[in-house]
Amino acid sequence: MADRRKPVTKKPDEILDSVFTGHDEAALNGSAKAKQYLLDYLDKYNSIPNAVKFFIYDLLAEDAYQCDDHALCREAVARAEQYLPQARSESAYRFGKYLNNIRFVERGIAVMAEAGEFDRALALCDLAIGIGLGKVYAAKKASIERNL
């Protein structure tokens, strides 16, 4: 009989605290361990709230980037972007506290620009500006546009 994924039975904030704690502990052993922790977490549990998935994929984008796993980084960026609206609405307080730590846009911009996908990199700049990440991303956008 195949192993079944366990349902998550905690509240979203408890799940998020657990993810952050586990990720921080795994990160003490490097980005590869932190990346594996997140992948294992996603594989082990089903019914993870979409708002929590945003935070998981945001962390995963950074860890994958640090491990030079650009394919996984791209996937994590796309998934973080997909779950961003739920994080903003369902976990507004946590999202607000986390806002300055968001990683997926910066890592996505780097990976897309390196691959010559400037339209996608510019779209991520616009997204970052739209969620309030400020002047840094306006400057990145201007820099990318100058290089076109």
C-alpha positions as CSV (number, residue, x, y, z in Angstrom):
1,M,0.0,0.0,0.0
2,A,1.4,3.4,-0.9
3,D,2.1,6.0,1.7
4,R,-0.5,8.6,2.0
5,R,0.3,12.2,2.6
6,K,-0.8,13.4,6.0
7,P,-3.5,16.1,6.3
8,V,-2.4,19.3,8.0
9,T,-4.5,19.7,11.2
10,K,-3.0,22.9,12.6
11,K,-4.3,26.4,12.1
12,P,-2.5,28.4,9.3
13,D,-0.5,30.5,11.7
14,E,0.6,27.4,13.5
15,I,1.6,25.7,10.2
16,L,3.5,28.8,9.2
17,D,5.4,29.0,12.5
18,S,6.3,25.3,12.1
19,V,7.5,25.9,8.5
20,F,9.6,28.9,9.5
21,T,11.1,27.0,12.5
22,G,11.9,23.9,10.6
23,H,13.3,25.9,7.7
24,D,15.5,28.0,10.0
25,E,16.8,24.8,11.7
26,A,17.5,23.1,8.4
27,A,19.2,26.3,7.0
28,L,21.8,26.0,9.8
29,N,23.2,23.2,7.7
30,G,23.0,25.1,4.4
31,S,20.7,26.0,1.6
32,A,20.6,22.5,0.2
33,K,19.2,21.2,3.5
34,A,16.7,24.0,3.8
35,K,15.6,23.4,0.2
36,Q,15.1,19.7,1.0
37,Y,13.2,20.5,4.2
38,L,10.7,22.5,2.1
39,L,10.4,19.9,-0.6
40,D,9.8,17.2,2.0
41,Y,7.2,19.3,3.7
42,L,5.3,19.9,0.5
43,D,5.5,16.2,-0.3
44,K,4.6,15.0,3.2
45,Y,1.4,17.1,3.8
46,N,-1.7,17.8,1.8
47,S,-4.3,20.4,2.5
48,I,-1.6,23.1,3.2
49,P,-3.5,26.4,3.1
50,N,-2.7,28.4,-0.1
51,A,-1.6,31.4,2.0
52,V,1.0,29.2,3.7
53,K,2.1,27.8,0.3
54,F,3.1,31.3,-0.7
55,F,5.6,31.5,2.2
56,I,6.9,28.0,1.5
57,Y,7.5,28.8,-2.2
58,D,9.0,32.1,-1.4
59,L,11.6,30.4,0.9
60,L,12.1,27.7,-1.7
61,A,12.9,30.2,-4.4
62,E,15.7,31.6,-2.3
63,D,17.1,28.2,-1.3
64,A,16.9,26.9,-4.9
65,Y,18.7,30.0,-6.2
66,Q,21.4,29.6,-3.6
67,C,21.9,25.9,-4.7
68,D,22.0,27.0,-8.4
69,D,18.9,25.0,-9.1
70,H,17.4,27.6,-11.5
71,A,14.7,25.2,-12.8
72,L,13.3,24.8,-9.2
73,C,13.8,28.5,-8.5
74,R,11.7,29.3,-11.6
75,E,9.0,26.9,-10.5
76,A,9.0,28.3,-6.9
77,V,8.8,31.9,-8.2
78,A,5.8,31.0,-10.4
79,R,4.1,29.2,-7.5
80,A,4.8,32.0,-5.0
81,E,3.3,34.4,-7.5
82,Q,0.3,32.2,-7.9
83,Y,-0.4,32.1,-4.1
84,L,0.5,35.7,-3.4
85,P,-3.1,36.9,-3.5
86,Q,-4.2,34.4,-0.8
87,A,-1.3,35.3,1.4
88,R,-2.2,39.0,1.2
89,S,-5.8,38.4,1.9
90,E,-5.9,35.3,4.2
91,S,-2.7,36.1,6.2
92,A,-2.6,39.9,5.9
93,Y,-0.9,40.5,9.2
94,R,1.8,37.9,8.7
95,F,2.2,39.0,5.1
96,G,2.7,42.6,6.2
97,K,5.4,41.5,8.8
98,Y,7.1,39.4,6.1
99,L,6.9,41.9,3.3
100,N,10.5,43.1,3.6
101,N,11.8,39.5,3.6
102,I,10.1,38.5,0.3
103,R,12.7,36.7,-1.8
104,F,10.9,35.3,-4.8
105,V,10.7,38.5,-6.9
106,E,14.4,39.3,-6.5
107,R,15.5,35.7,-7.3
108,G,13.0,35.5,-10.2
109,I,14.2,38.8,-11.7
110,A,17.8,37.5,-11.5
111,V,17.0,34.1,-13.1
112,M,14.8,35.6,-15.8
113,A,17.3,38.4,-16.7
114,E,20.1,35.9,-16.8
115,A,18.1,33.8,-19.2
116,G,17.3,36.8,-21.4
117,E,13.6,36.8,-20.4
118,F,13.5,40.5,-19.9
119,D,9.7,40.9,-20.2
120,R,9.2,38.4,-17.4
121,A,11.9,40.1,-15.3
122,L,10.1,43.5,-15.9
123,A,6.8,42.0,-14.9
124,L,8.3,40.8,-11.6
125,C,9.7,44.3,-11.0
126,D,6.2,45.7,-11.6
127,L,4.7,43.1,-9.2
128,A,7.3,44.0,-6.5
129,I,6.5,47.7,-6.9
130,G,2.8,46.9,-6.8
131,I,3.0,45.1,-3.5
132,G,5.0,47.9,-1.9
133,L,8.6,46.8,-2.1
134,G,9.5,50.2,-3.3
135,K,12.2,52.1,-5.0
136,V,14.7,49.3,-5.2
137,Y,12.6,47.5,-7.7
138,A,11.9,50.7,-9.7
139,A,15.6,51.0,-10.0
140,K,16.0,47.4,-11.1
141,K,13.3,47.9,-13.7
142,A,15.0,51.0,-15.0
143,S,18.3,49.1,-15.2
144,I,16.8,46.3,-17.1
145,E,15.0,48.7,-19.5
146,R,18.3,50.5,-20.1
147,N,20.0,47.2,-21.1
148,L,17.3,46.3,-23.6
